[in-house]
């Protein structure tokens, strides 16, 4: 993983040079612990779980790592 690929766009979003991004969308009210960060790939497709639901993360770092694994 190349950390230099990520740039903070503002406090609630980070983007990668190729268009992948993570952003804070707020809590969805169903999960405990503040899972408000989501990720999307260079094609703007959301990072989803095996059931097709949008994956959420507790921190921006966790979301970035997941996006980097899905779209290296």
C-alpha positions in Angstrom: 0.0 0.0 0.0 1.3 3.4 -1.0 0.1 5.9 1.6 1.3 8.8 -0.6 -1.6 8.1 -2.9 -4.2 9.5 -0.5 -4.9 13.2 -0.1 -7.2 14.8 2.4 -9.8 16.7 0.4 -11.5 18.1 3.5 -12.2 16.9 7.1 -14.8 14.4 5.9 -13.3 13.0 2.7 -10.0 11.7 1.3 -9.2 10.9 -2.3 -6.7 8.9 -4.1 -4.9 10.0 -7.4 -6.9 7.4 -9.4 -10.3 8.6 -8.2 -10.9 6.2 -5.3 -12.2 7.9 -2.3 -13.4 7.5 1.3 -15.8 9.9 3.0 -17.7 10.3 6.2 -21.4 10.0 5.7 -22.5 9.9 9.3 -24.0 7.2 11.3 -26.8 5.1 9.9 -28.4 4.5 13.3 -28.2 0.7 13.1 -24.6 0.1 14.1 -22.9 0.6 17.4 -19.5 2.3 17.6 -19.7 5.0 14.9 -19.3 3.3 11.6 -19.7 6.3 9.4 -16.9 6.0 6.8 -17.6 4.5 3.4 -15.3 3.8 0.5 -15.6 3.8 -3.3 -13.3 2.7 -6.1 -11.8 4.6 -9.0 -15.0 3.8 -11.0 -17.0 5.4 -8.1 -18.5 2.0 -7.3 -19.1 1.6 -3.6 -17.2 -1.0 -1.5 -19.8 -3.6 -0.6 -20.0 -6.7 1.5 -20.9 -10.2 0.1 -24.6 -9.4 0.4 -24.3 -6.2 -1.7 -24.7 -3.8 1.3 -22.4 -0.8 1.5 -19.5 -1.5 3.9 -18.9 1.0 6.7 -15.9 1.6 8.8 -15.2 3.2 12.1 -12.2 5.3 10.9 -10.9 6.9 7.7 -7.8 4.7 8.0 -9.7 1.5 8.1 -11.8 2.6 5.0 -8.6 3.5 3.1 -7.0 0.2 3.8 -10.1 -1.7 2.6 -10.3 0.4 -0.6 -6.6 -0.1 -1.2 -7.1 -3.9 -0.9 -10.1 -3.9 -3.2 -8.6 -1.5 -5.8 -4.8 -1.6 -5.5 
